């Protein structure tokens, strides 16, 4: 099975002939300006990680937040629903804030902390949501 989707009137697809040994495929496309805000760009640019790693961290942190909150929210929300407010290189931590209400208990202004680590080719991000 090949998963096709349409986002904002743009088709994303793959050639099925080259995918005969793949059971499932999901392609995700995101515009850069949908991933981070101007304020987050300032944090990314002054990060000691360098732009590429800091950008990847922001992307991964927001994805981790989405995956952590989705079971309680029950619907898709995009990258602009939350913003990185800080990155601590010494502690390998980051802070996120919700920029919009997601439901009655997950409201704009709520803050979340996460941890990160890089190896040669991967960034790992972890966010713990307290009950």
SVG drawing of the C-alpha trace seen along z (x, -y; Angstrom):
<svg xmlns="http://www.w3.org/2000/svg" viewBox="-12 -37 41 44">
<polyline fill="none" stroke="black" stroke-width="0.4" points="0.0,0.0 1.3,-3.5 -0.2,-6.4 -0.9,-9.4 -2.1,-12.7 -3.0,-16.2 -2.0,-19.2 -2.9,-22.8 -3.7,-21.8 -0.3,-20.2 -0.1,-16.5 2.6,-14.4 3.2,-11.0 5.7,-8.3 6.3,-6.0 4.9,-2.6 7.2,-0.7 10.2,-1.6 8.5,-0.7 7.5,2.9 9.2,4.2 7.9,1.5 4.8,2.3 3.9,-1.3 5.2,-4.7 4.3,-8.1 5.8,-11.3 5.5,-14.5 6.2,-17.9 6.4,-21.1 7.3,-24.6 10.2,-26.0 8.2,-29.1 5.6,-26.7 8.1,-25.0 9.5,-28.0 8.7,-31.6 10.9,-34.7 11.5,-34.5 12.5,-30.9 14.8,-31.7 16.7,-34.0 17.2,-31.2 18.3,-28.8 20.8,-31.3 22.4,-32.0 22.5,-28.4 25.9,-26.8 24.7,-23.8 24.9,-25.6 21.9,-26.3 21.4,-22.8 21.5,-21.0 19.4,-23.6 16.8,-23.6 16.6,-19.8 16.3,-20.0 13.4,-22.5 11.7,-20.2 12.2,-17.1 11.1,-18.8 7.8,-20.0 7.2,-16.5 7.8,-15.0 5.3,-17.5 2.7,-16.6 3.2,-12.9 3.0,-13.4 -0.1,-15.5 -2.0,-14.0 -3.7,-11.2 -5.3,-13.9 -6.0,-16.4 -7.3,-13.9 -6.7,-16.1 -3.8,-17.3 -2.2,-20.6 0.7,-22.2 4.2,-23.4 3.0,-26.9 0.9,-25.6 4.0,-25.6 7.3,-27.6 10.8,-26.9 11.6,-29.4 15.1,-28.2 17.8,-25.7 20.3,-24.8 23.4,-23.3 25.0,-22.5 21.9,-20.5 20.8,-19.3 17.3,-20.6 14.8,-22.8 11.7,-24.6 8.5,-24.9 5.3,-27.0 1.9,-26.4 0.9,-29.3 -2.8,-28.3 -5.4,-26.4 -5.5,-22.7 -8.3,-21.7 -9.7,-22.8 -6.6,-21.5 -3.9,-22.2 -4.0,-26.0 -1.9,-28.8 0.9,-29.7 1.5,-26.2 5.2,-25.3 6.9,-22.0 10.5,-20.9 12.4,-18.3 15.7,-16.7 17.8,-16.1 20.9,-14.3 22.7,-14.1 24.9,-11.3 26.6,-11.4 23.4,-11.3 20.4,-11.5 18.8,-13.8 16.7,-12.3 14.2,-14.4 12.2,-13.5 9.2,-15.3 7.5,-14.0 3.9,-15.2 2.8,-15.1 -0.7,-14.1"/>
</svg>
